[in-house]
Amino acid sequence: ERERKREREMTKQRVAKRGAQRRGEDDGFTCGVVRRGDVALYHQFTKPLADGLNLLEHLVAGAIATSAAVGVLHPMDTIKTFMQKAASAGESEVAHRSISIVEAVSQIVKAHGLPGLFAGVVPNVGVQGPAGAIKFSVFEILAQHFRPKVKESWHNAVDLASGAAAFVACSVVIVPGELLKQRMQAGVYGNLIAGAQEILREEGIRGFYQGYRSLLARDIPYTMLEFGLYHKIKAMFRKRMNVDKLSAQQELMAAGICGGITGFLTTPLDVAKTKLMTQAHVPKHLRYRGVADALIRIAREDGFKALFRGSSARTLWLVPFTVVFFGVHELSKRKLLDRKVLLSKHAVPASRQQRRLALS
């Protein structure tokens, strides 16, 4: 009896090992010394989603798209922040007046030279790249999982909900970089290291998350609209043109329309977030206490139009930003899929010795 039991256990182990070897071969995992747990983790990262790309490839595509858009369009973001930072009546004895894009550029260049337009670009790209990887990956995983499970009329609601969840997932990474970037753009700090040291010294670790709620209040609606509108506009284009797949130019057009609408509608929340994040040197009794307080006080002290301060710069920034953002993402996905097809044609099956080494 004991002999039979031992034989059954050995048979189970052999079957399990063969299954693990097959999974390693199917995924193209042919070399490297790893444990079975590592193979399982690798399998999760390389398991294809509905669009043919796996999680690792979506992370790469998201990081490339976000870094490209953030880096190229950073000067417009600096101009927008400078316009919004302009002192309100409650912050200065000098009466507030709105400034134009040309005046903002002139003042930035006069004070800091051309490099002033790129103030804060390092922390911005440094956190937006990883954050974009997380955001796109979470969105794709959720949207591709739930779309087939609901009626087509609910697809837009799935995209909106997936966009909200995607931003919440990446917000912990974004906020510290966004805080440093905006304070450097507004002239609060001269450089990244000095800014980080001052925050850590005066406010502690929590100081890096000042304005976190205001960022969520702005960027959850923004990300919902960004992803939701983009996919909705693409669906409308496909239906109107009676095609299954849009060309790259049509996708770029959809992205531009999406960026303009989303950027303008979320400007008041962006103004409130900028005020909250750049008030480090404002006397405590004059500081805004939250998003609602900022919106109410700005409208009361400077008028309703002040809530849309910088909307022209924000829209001019977000239209090309969204075009680059989604355009590079779509291009990256296509290139990764093409690479996958090419590799599959030239794939060499793993030898028995390689699989044994990988699973030893």
BELBELKA-V619370 format. One record per residue. N is the residue number from 0. RES is the residue in one letter. PHI is phi in whole degrees, -180 to 180 (* if undefined). OMEGA is omega in degrees with one decimal (999 if undefined). BURIAL is b if it has 24 or more other ideal C-beta (glycine too) atoms within 12 Angstrom, else e. Layout:
# BELBELKA-V619370
N/RES/PHI/OMEGA/BURIAL, N/RES/PHI/OMEGA/BURIAL
This chain:
# BELBELKA-V619370
0/E/*/179.1/e, 1/R/-63/-179.6/e, 2/E/-66/178.7/e, 3/R/-64/179.5/e, 4/K/-62/-179.9/e, 5/R/-66/178.2/e, 6/E/-65/177.9/e, 7/R/-62/179.3/e, 8/E/-63/179.7/e, 9/M/-66/177.5/e, 10/T/-64/178.2/e, 11/K/-59/-179.3/e, 12/Q/-64/179.0/e, 13/R/-65/178.5/e, 14/V/-62/179.4/e, 15/A/-62/-179.2/e, 16/K/-66/177.9/e, 17/R/-63/177.7/e, 18/G/-62/178.7/e, 19/A/-64/178.6/b, 20/Q/-64/178.8/b, 21/R/-63/179.3/e, 22/R/-63/178.6/b, 23/G/-62/-179.8/b, 24/E/-70/-178.1/b, 25/D/-61/-177.6/e, 26/D/-85/-178.2/b, 27/G/77/-178.3/b, 28/F/-88/-169.5/b, 29/T/-115/-177.8/b, 30/C/-150/-178.9/e, 31/G/102/-179.3/e, 32/V/-96/-178.2/e, 33/V/-136/175.5/e, 34/R/-90/-179.2/e, 35/R/-60/178.3/e, 36/G/-60/178.5/e, 37/D/-68/177.3/e, 38/V/-64/178.5/b, 39/A/-63/178.1/e, 40/L/-65/177.6/e, 41/Y/-59/179.9/b, 42/H/-62/178.8/b, 43/Q/-65/-178.9/e, 44/F/-72/-175.5/e, 45/T/-107/177.5/b, 46/K/-75/-176.8/e, 47/P/-65/171.9/b, 48/L/-87/-175.8/b, 49/A/-62/-178.1/e, 50/D/-86/178.1/b, 51/G/96/178.3/e, 52/L/-94/178.0/b, 53/N/-98/-176.8/b, 54/L/-60/-179.6/b, 55/L/-61/179.7/b, 56/E/-69/175.6/b, 57/H/-68/175.7/b, 58/L/-62/180.0/b, 59/V/-64/-179.0/b, 60/A/-61/179.1/b, 61/G/-65/179.8/b, 62/A/-66/179.9/b, 63/I/-63/-177.9/b, 64/A/-62/-177.0/b, 65/T/-69/179.5/b, 66/S/-62/179.8/b, 67/A/-64/-178.4/b, 68/A/-66/-178.3/b, 69/V/-65/-177.8/b, 70/G/-66/-176.6/b, 71/V/-68/-174.3/b, 72/L/-97/-177.0/b, 73/H/-58/179.6/b, 74/P/-56/178.7/b, 75/M/-67/176.7/b, 76/D/-65/177.9/b, 77/T/-63/179.6/b, 78/I/-62/179.3/b, 79/K/-61/179.4/b, 80/T/-63/179.6/b, 81/F/-62/179.6/b, 82/M/-66/-179.0/b, 83/Q/-74/-178.3/b, 84/K/-75/-179.0/b, 85/A/-46/-170.8/b, 86/A/-58/174.0/b, 87/S/-89/-176.0/b, 88/A/-58/-177.7/e, 89/G/-81/-175.7/b, 90/E/-105/-176.3/b, 91/S/-151/176.8/e, 92/E/-79/178.3/e, 93/V/-80/-178.3/e, 94/A/-61/-178.0/e, 95/H/-76/169.0/e, 96/R/-142/179.2/e, 97/S/-69/177.0/b, 98/I/-118/-178.5/b, 99/S/-84/178.4/e, 100/I/-62/-179.6/b, 101/V/-62/178.4/e, 102/E/-64/179.7/e, 103/A/-64/178.3/b, 104/V/-61/-179.5/b, 105/S/-59/-178.8/e, 106/Q/-68/179.2/b, 107/I/-65/-178.2/b, 108/V/-66/179.4/e, 109/K/-64/-177.0/e, 110/A/-81/-171.3/e, 111/H/-128/-175.4/b, 112/G/77/179.7/e, 113/L/-59/177.4/e, 114/P/-59/178.5/e, 115/G/-61/178.3/b, 116/L/-70/179.8/b, 117/F/-109/177.3/b, 118/A/-61/178.3/b, 119/G/84/-176.4/b, 120/V/-69/-177.6/b, 121/V/-66/177.5/b, 122/P/-65/-178.9/b, 123/N/-66/179.6/b, 124/V/-67/-177.9/b, 125/G/-60/179.0/b, 126/V/-101/-177.3/b, 127/Q/-70/177.5/b, 128/G/-61/177.1/b, 129/P/-61/179.6/b, 130/A/-64/177.6/b, 131/G/-64/177.1/b, 132/A/-61/179.4/b, 133/I/-66/-175.3/b, 134/K/-62/-179.2/b, 135/F/-63/-177.6/b, 136/S/-65/179.3/b, 137/V/-63/179.4/b, 138/F/-60/-176.9/b, 139/E/-63/-179.8/b, 140/I/-61/-177.6/b, 141/L/-69/-177.0/b, 142/A/-64/-178.8/b, 143/Q/-71/177.8/b, 144/H/-77/-171.6/e, 145/F/-93/-179.7/e, 146/R/-56/-179.7/b, 147/P/-67/-175.8/e, 148/K/-91/-178.3/e, 149/V/-125/177.3/e, 150/K/-67/-177.7/e, 151/E/-61/179.8/e, 152/S/-65/179.9/e, 153/W/-98/-177.8/e, 154/H/-61/-179.6/b, 155/N/-66/177.3/b, 156/A/-65/176.2/e, 157/V/-63/179.3/b, 158/D/-64/179.3/b, 159/L/-64/-179.7/b, 160/A/-66/179.0/b, 161/S/-66/177.1/b, 162/G/-64/178.1/b, 163/A/-62/179.7/b, 164/A/-64/-179.7/b, 165/A/-63/-179.7/b, 166/F/-71/177.8/b, 167/V/-58/-178.7/b, 168/A/-64/-176.1/b, 169/C/-98/-173.3/b, 170/S/-65/-179.3/b, 171/V/-62/178.8/e, 172/V/-81/-172.8/b, 173/I/-70/-166.3/b, 174/V/-57/-179.3/b, 175/P/-58/179.0/b, 176/G/-67/178.8/b, 177/E/-64/179.4/b, 178/L/-62/179.5/b, 179/L/-63/-179.8/b, 180/K/-60/-175.8/b, 181/Q/-68/178.6/b, 182/R/-69/175.6/b, 183/M/-70/177.5/b, 184/Q/-63/-178.0/b, 185/A/-84/178.6/b, 186/G/84/179.9/b, 187/V/-69/178.0/b, 188/Y/-121/179.9/b, 189/G/-81/179.6/e, 190/N/-152/-173.2/e, 191/L/-64/-176.0/b, 192/I/-65/179.7/e, 193/A/-62/179.6/e, 194/G/-65/-180.0/b, 195/A/-63/179.4/b, 196/Q/-66/-179.6/e, 197/E/-66/178.7/b, 198/I/-62/-178.2/b, 199/L/-64/-177.9/e, 200/R/-72/-172.2/e, 201/E/-92/-173.5/e, 202/E/-124/-178.0/e, 203/G/75/-178.9/e, 204/I/-59/-179.1/e, 205/R/-62/-179.8/e, 206/G/-62/179.0/b, 207/F/-70/-179.8/b, 208/Y/-111/174.3/b, 209/Q/-66/-177.0/b, 210/G/83/-178.4/b, 211/Y/-60/-179.2/b, 212/R/-66/179.2/b, 213/S/-67/177.3/b, 214/L/-67/176.1/b, 215/L/-62/-178.7/b, 216/A/-63/178.2/b, 217/R/-84/-166.5/b, 218/D/-89/172.0/b, 219/I/-68/174.8/b, 220/P/-61/-179.3/b, 221/Y/-62/-177.7/b, 222/T/-67/175.8/b, 223/M/-60/179.4/b, 224/L/-67/-177.5/b, 225/E/-58/-178.7/b, 226/F/-74/-178.2/b, 227/G/-62/-179.7/b, 228/L/-66/-178.0/b, 229/Y/-59/-178.8/b, 230/H/-71/177.0/b, 231/K/-68/179.3/b, 232/I/-64/177.1/b, 233/K/-62/178.8/b, 234/A/-64/178.2/b, 235/M/-65/178.2/e, 236/F/-61/-179.5/b, 237/R/-62/-179.3/e, 238/K/-68/-177.5/e, 239/R/-68/-177.4/e, 240/M/-91/178.3/e, 241/N/56/178.3/e, 242/V/-131/178.6/e, 243/D/-86/-177.1/e, 244/K/-138/-179.9/e, 245/L/-84/174.1/b, 246/S/-78/179.0/e, 247/A/-61/179.8/e, 248/Q/-64/179.2/e, 249/Q/-67/176.2/b, 250/E/-65/178.2/b, 251/L/-66/177.9/b, 252/M/-65/177.9/b, 253/A/-61/179.8/b, 254/A/-65/179.4/b, 255/G/-63/177.9/b, 256/I/-61/179.3/b, 257/C/-60/-178.8/b, 258/G/-64/-179.8/b, 259/G/-64/-179.4/b, 260/I/-65/-177.3/b, 261/T/-64/-178.7/b, 262/G/-61/-177.6/b, 263/F/-68/-175.9/b, 264/L/-65/-176.8/b, 265/T/-98/-179.7/b, 266/T/-59/-179.9/b, 267/P/-56/178.4/b, 268/L/-67/178.0/b, 269/D/-69/176.8/b, 270/V/-61/179.3/b, 271/A/-62/179.7/b, 272/K/-64/179.2/b, 273/T/-63/179.4/b, 274/K/-61/-177.8/b, 275/L/-68/-176.0/b, 276/M/-83/-175.7/b, 277/T/-111/-177.9/b, 278/Q/-100/-177.0/b, 279/A/-59/-177.0/b, 280/H/-102/176.6/e, 281/V/-86/177.3/e, 282/P/-51/-173.0/e, 283/K/-58/-177.3/e, 284/H/-71/179.4/e, 285/L/-102/-176.0/e, 286/R/-73/175.0/e, 287/Y/-79/-175.1/b, 288/R/-93/-179.5/e, 289/G/176/-176.6/e, 290/V/-62/-178.2/b, 291/A/-62/178.9/e, 292/D/-61/-179.9/e, 293/A/-64/-179.3/b, 294/L/-62/-178.5/b, 295/I/-66/-176.9/e, 296/R/-69/178.5/b, 297/I/-63/179.8/b, 298/A/-66/-178.3/e, 299/R/-72/-174.6/e, 300/E/-82/-173.9/b, 301/D/-120/-179.4/b, 302/G/93/-176.5/e, 303/F/-61/-178.4/e, 304/K/-62/-178.3/e, 305/A/-65/177.7/b, 306/L/-67/179.1/b, 307/F/-109/176.6/b, 308/R/-63/-178.5/b, 309/G/83/-177.8/b, 310/S/-65/178.7/b, 311/S/-65/178.8/b, 312/A/-65/-179.7/b, 313/R/-65/-179.8/b, 314/T/-70/177.9/b, 315/L/-63/176.8/b, 316/W/-80/-172.1/b, 317/L/-78/176.9/b, 318/V/-64/177.0/b, 319/P/-68/178.5/b, 320/F/-60/-177.7/b, 321/T/-69/176.2/b, 322/V/-62/178.7/b, 323/V/-67/-176.9/b, 324/F/-57/-179.0/b, 325/F/-78/-179.5/b, 326/G/-63/179.4/b, 327/V/-67/178.9/b, 328/H/-64/178.9/b, 329/E/-63/179.2/b, 330/L/-64/179.5/e, 331/S/-61/178.8/b, 332/K/-63/179.4/b, 333/R/-64/-179.9/e, 334/K/-65/179.2/e, 335/L/-67/176.5/b, 336/L/-66/178.6/e, 337/D/-61/179.2/e, 338/R/-63/-179.0/e, 339/K/-64/179.0/b, 340/V/-63/-179.2/e, 341/L/-64/-179.9/e, 342/L/-66/-179.3/e, 343/S/-65/179.3/e, 344/K/-72/-176.3/e, 345/H/-109/-177.4/e, 346/A/-68/176.7/e, 347/V/-107/-178.9/e, 348/P/-59/179.7/e, 349/A/-70/176.5/b, 350/S/-76/179.3/e, 351/R/-61/-179.2/e, 352/Q/-65/179.3/e, 353/Q/-64/-179.3/e, 354/R/-67/178.5/b, 355/R/-63/178.8/e, 356/L/-66/-178.4/e, 357/A/-66/-174.9/b, 358/L/-105/-178.1/b, 359/S/-77/999/e
